[in-house]
Amino acid sequence: MSALPTLITVDELAAVLRCQPEKVYRLAARGVLPSYKVEGRRLFDPVDVSAFLSTCREGPMLSANARR
């Protein structure tokens, strides 16, 4: 059996994204940000959040050598 993901709540994700929880709810309701809905609560897998954030990135990506 595979391990279950550690899920985060709307409030925890809003704190990470530095936005209001309502914005997180809107992104999830539109299907832009993948989530689970359990007993009326939205829960998020950090792996999905990371993938979502990578689609939001703007500007050139720096290579590992360019950061030094």
DAZI-V558151 format. One record per pair of residues at least 24 apart in sequence whose ideal C-beta (glycine too) atoms are under 6 Angstrom apart, sorted by the first residue. I is the first residue (numbers start at 1). J is the second residue. D is the distance in Angstrom with one decimal. If there is no record, write none. Layout:
BEGIN
I/J/D
I/J/D
END
This chain:
BEGIN
5/45/4.6
7/43/4.0
8/44/5.2
10/42/5.2
13/44/5.4
END
